[in-house]
């Protein structure tokens, strides 16, 4: 993947605006289209007429949009991390969804998303090649989690720990 060349700007024609960490350069001399650059300098123009393009046309909404995208992605990634206590590939879908949400707005997340997508495909292919072991690990892990929850409730472990402090 090659990085797009940075257009040359002269002070008379340079109309750059920084919005929410992005540089919006009005580079109409080469292609006639506005070039959007994220915090790392990657160019990714929104589709004309899309909701994202309309939001990015309004600088006040751009900040709110980016914060909303970040928070939604963070919630999905946090859900995936919270699911790591369960065995199997249950953690992959929410983390992948969170990275996808982030990748719609942030180039750094797009790179992580592509790498994670490849790893998720590899894990899914491995699970399809070895269904018996994948099922045994998933069912066994769920059984161990159920036993742990039962033990915590039956032996009142939370109350005992609270009494220690």
C-alpha positions as a printed NumPy array, in Angstrom:
array([[  0.   ,   0.   ,   0.   ],
       [  1.506,   3.286,  -1.026],
       [  0.822,   6.459,   0.822],
       [ -0.719,   9.197,  -1.312],
       [  1.613,  12.014,  -2.15 ],
       [  1.157,  15.22 ,  -0.218],
       [  0.17 ,  18.053,  -2.538],
       [  2.292,  21.174,  -2.646],
       [  0.67 ,  24.236,  -1.093],
       [  1.389,  27.858,  -1.696],
       [  0.44 ,  30.399,   0.96 ],
       [ -2.068,  32.045,  -1.369],
       [ -3.952,  28.811,  -2.129],
       [ -3.373,  26.912,   1.109],
       [ -6.734,  26.634,   2.856],
       [ -6.19 ,  24.098,   5.615],
       [ -8.472,  23.619,   8.565],
       [ -7.742,  21.381,  11.543],
       [-10.888,  19.743,  12.863],
       [-10.755,  17.178,  15.676],
       [ -7.147,  16.292,  14.943],
       [ -7.756,  16.02 ,  11.202],
       [ -6.366,  18.344,   8.61 ],
       [ -8.913,  19.22 ,   5.991],
       [ -7.038,  20.594,   3.016],
       [ -8.921,  22.151,   0.168],
       [ -6.728,  20.661,  -2.565],
       [ -8.719,  21.474,  -5.632],
       [ -5.73 ,  22.09 ,  -7.859],
       [ -5.027,  18.422,  -8.684],
       [ -8.259,  16.436,  -8.5  ],
       [-10.86 ,  19.022,  -7.613],
       [-11.85 ,  17.051,  -4.501],
       [-11.34 ,  17.826,  -0.838],
       [ -8.689,  15.644,   0.826],
       [ -9.276,  14.443,   4.389],
       [ -6.282,  13.5  ,   6.478],
       [ -6.528,  11.798,   9.834],
       [ -4.09 ,  12.299,  12.69 ],
       [ -1.487,  10.067,  11.033],
       [ -1.703,  11.734,   7.628],
       [ -3.626,   8.964,   5.851],
       [ -6.076,  10.112,   3.244],
       [ -9.549,   8.6  ,   3.245],
       [-12.254,  10.701,   1.643],
       [-15.845,  10.022,   2.656],
       [-18.294,   8.838,   0.012],
       [-20.092,  11.842,  -1.476],
       [-23.586,  12.233,  -0.061],
       [-22.987,   9.788,   2.793],
       [-23.859,  10.596,   6.395],
       [-20.148,  10.727,   7.192],
       [-19.542,  13.276,   4.425],
       [-22.409,  15.448,   5.671],
       [-21.132,  15.261,   9.253],
       [-17.565,  16.078,   8.222],
       [-18.812,  19.077,   6.253],
       [-19.833,  20.671,   9.567],
       [-16.774,  21.216,  11.827],
       [-18.904,  21.349,  14.974],
       [-20.416,  17.94 ,  14.277],
       [-17.095,  16.362,  13.306],
       [-15.798,  16.386,  16.882],
       [-19.039,  14.907,  18.242],
       [-19.053,  12.275,  15.483],
       [-15.463,  11.198,  16.181],
       [-16.079,  11.018,  19.938],
       [-19.226,   8.949,  19.311],
       [-17.364,   6.59 ,  16.97 ],
       [-14.573,   6.226,  19.513],
       [-16.955,   5.561,  22.428],
       [-19.013,   3.017,  20.462],
       [-15.853,   1.211,  19.363],
       [-14.508,   1.304,  22.913],
       [-17.713,  -0.228,  24.291],
       [-17.558,  -3.064,  21.781],
       [-13.86 ,  -3.727,  22.425],
       [-14.485,  -3.635,  26.198],
       [-17.302,  -6.166,  25.766],
       [-14.914,  -8.426,  23.863],
       [-12.28 ,  -8.094,  26.592],
       [-14.916,  -8.829,  29.257],
       [-15.846, -12.001,  27.384],
       [-12.281, -13.336,  27.63 ],
       [-13.272, -15.115,  30.846],
       [-15.376, -17.416,  28.685],
       [-13.604, -19.99 ,  26.539],
       [-13.708, -20.212,  22.797],
       [-13.905, -17.543,  20.142],
       [-16.624, -15.524,  21.932],
       [-14.289, -12.554,  22.355],
       [-13.544, -12.181,  18.638],
       [-16.871, -10.808,  17.284],
       [-17.267,  -7.798,  19.623],
       [-13.598,  -6.816,  19.353],
       [-13.758,  -7.163,  15.588],
       [-16.94 ,  -5.064,  15.528],
       [-15.289,  -2.404,  17.714],
       [-12.248,  -2.253,  15.458],
       [-14.53 ,  -2.046,  12.428],
       [-16.383,   0.912,  13.976],
       [-13.073,   2.629,  14.725],
       [-11.709,   1.834,  11.26 ],
       [-14.524,   3.811,   9.647],
       [-12.999,   6.98 ,  11.119],
       [ -9.385,   6.299,  12.189],
       [ -6.587,   5.025,   9.916],
       [ -4.642,   3.499,  12.835],
       [ -7.664,   1.321,  13.61 ],
       [ -7.984,   0.34 ,   9.957],
       [ -4.504,  -1.221,  10.12 ],
       [ -5.373,  -3.1  ,  13.337],
       [ -8.711,  -4.152,  11.865],
       [ -7.072,  -5.682,   8.801],
       [ -4.567,  -7.629,  10.937],
       [ -7.236,  -8.728,  13.407],
       [ -9.565,  -9.765,  10.581],
       [ -6.849, -12.075,   9.249],
       [ -6.286, -13.608,  12.692],
       [-10.03 , -14.074,  13.184],
       [-10.281, -15.865,   9.834],
       [ -7.359, -18.098,  10.804],
       [ -8.975, -18.946,  14.156],
       [-12.307, -19.699,  12.489],
       [-10.603, -21.904,   9.893],
       [ -8.807, -23.764,  12.689],
       [-12.085, -24.271,  14.571],
       [-13.727, -25.635,  11.388],
       [-10.798, -28.011,  10.789],
       [-10.895, -29.316,  14.375],
       [-14.571, -29.193,  15.414],
       [-14.332, -31.873,  18.121],
       [-11.498, -30.223,  20.018],
       [-13.049, -26.75 ,  19.607],
       [-16.368, -28.031,  20.95 ],
       [-14.666, -29.837,  23.843],
       [-12.705, -26.741,  24.832],
       [-15.771, -24.49 ,  24.611],
       [-18.092, -26.844,  26.524],
       [-15.393, -27.633,  29.079],
       [-14.681, -23.966,  29.648],
       [-18.381, -23.159,  30.049],
       [-18.696, -26.032,  32.535],
       [-15.724, -24.737,  34.539],
       [-17.228, -21.235,  34.54 ],
       [-20.547, -22.651,  35.785],
       [-18.76 , -24.554,  38.557],
       [-16.859, -21.409,  39.557],
       [-20.073, -19.365,  39.733],
       [-21.758, -22.114,  41.755],
       [-18.786, -22.322,  44.172],
       [-18.723, -18.562,  44.723],
       [-22.426, -18.569,  45.594],
       [-22.497, -21.839,  47.539],
       [-19.499, -21.116,  49.73 ],
       [-20.336, -17.402,  50.023],
       [-16.855, -16.435,  48.904],
       [-17.741, -12.786,  48.248],
       [-18.999, -12.351,  51.828],
       [-15.878, -14.042,  53.217],
       [-13.586, -11.76 ,  51.239],
       [-15.541,  -8.7  ,  52.374],
       [-15.157,  -9.824,  56.005],
       [-11.387,  -9.952,  55.56 ],
       [-11.268,  -6.267,  54.705]])
